[in-house]
Amino acid sequence: MRAAGWDLPHRPAASAQELARREKTLLRMWPAGASYQEIADELGMTLAGAAGLVARLRARGADLPRRRAPAQRDAPKRDRVLELWADGRTLA
């Protein structure tokens, strides 16, 4: 970024106490059903930052269950390809 002439503002890393406060707050809010946006607002961070915090805590073994199953989207072309493969043919 600096090579492009942009000078990004220096943002010091969060202290250990601040990280512990964020984790404690998230672990309190998540079971209560708070959304990523509500957590982000409470912690003064972005939505992506809150999602990243959840992902990091999950990676470390925290019990933060997913709220819903991943969305299954319709994929008619994929379904047709699988149907043809089952018959030993390909899409032509």
C-alpha positions in Angstrom: 0.0 0.0 0.0 2.8 2.4 0.8 4.3 1.8 -2.6 1.1 3.1 -4.1 1.6 6.3 -2.1 -1.0 5.5 0.6 0.1 6.0 4.2 -2.1 3.9 6.4 -2.6 5.2 10.0 -0.7 3.2 12.6 -3.1 1.4 14.8 -1.5 -0.2 17.9 -2.3 -3.8 18.6 -4.8 -4.4 21.3 -3.4 -5.1 24.8 -3.8 -8.5 26.4 -6.4 -7.0 28.8 -8.4 -5.6 25.8 -8.3 -8.9 24.0 -9.5 -10.7 27.2 -12.3 -8.1 27.6 -13.4 -8.7 24.0 -13.4 -12.4 24.4 -15.3 -12.3 27.7 -17.9 -10.0 26.2 -18.4 -12.2 23.1 -18.7 -15.3 25.3 -21.4 -13.6 27.2 -23.3 -12.2 24.2 -23.1 -15.2 21.9 -25.3 -17.6 24.0 -27.8 -14.8 24.5 -28.4 -14.7 20.8 -26.6 -11.4 19.9 -25.9 -10.9 16.2 -22.4 -10.2 14.8 -23.5 -6.6 14.3 -24.6 -6.2 17.9 -21.4 -7.8 19.2 -19.4 -5.5 16.9 -21.2 -2.4 18.1 -20.7 -3.4 21.7 -16.9 -4.0 21.2 -16.4 -1.0 18.9 -15.2 -3.0 16.0 -16.3 -3.9 12.5 -18.7 -6.7 11.6 -15.8 -8.5 9.9 -13.7 -8.1 13.1 -16.5 -9.6 15.2 -16.8 -12.5 12.8 -13.1 -13.0 12.9 -13.1 -13.0 16.7 -15.8 -15.7 16.7 -13.7 -17.8 14.2 -10.5 -17.4 16.2 -12.3 -18.5 19.4 -13.9 -21.5 17.7 -10.4 -22.5 16.3 -9.1 -22.3 19.9 -11.9 -24.7 21.0 -14.5 -22.3 22.4 -18.1 -23.6 22.4 -19.7 -21.1 20.0 -22.4 -23.2 18.1 -23.4 -22.1 14.7 -26.7 -20.4 14.6 -28.0 -22.1 11.4 -26.9 -24.6 8.9 -25.1 -23.3 5.9 -27.5 -22.3 3.1 -28.1 -24.8 0.4 -28.6 -23.1 -2.8 -30.2 -24.5 -5.9 -27.8 -25.8 -8.4 -29.8 -27.2 -11.3 -26.7 -27.5 -13.6 -24.8 -29.4 -11.0 -27.7 -31.7 -10.4 -28.0 -32.4 -14.1 -24.3 -33.1 -14.4 -24.5 -35.6 -11.5 -27.5 -37.2 -13.1 -25.6 -37.7 -16.4 -22.5 -39.0 -14.6 -24.6 -41.6 -12.9 -25.6 -42.8 -16.4 -22.0 -42.7 -17.6 -22.5 -39.7 -19.8 -21.3 -36.1 -19.8 -22.8 -32.8 -20.5 -22.3 -32.0 -24.2 
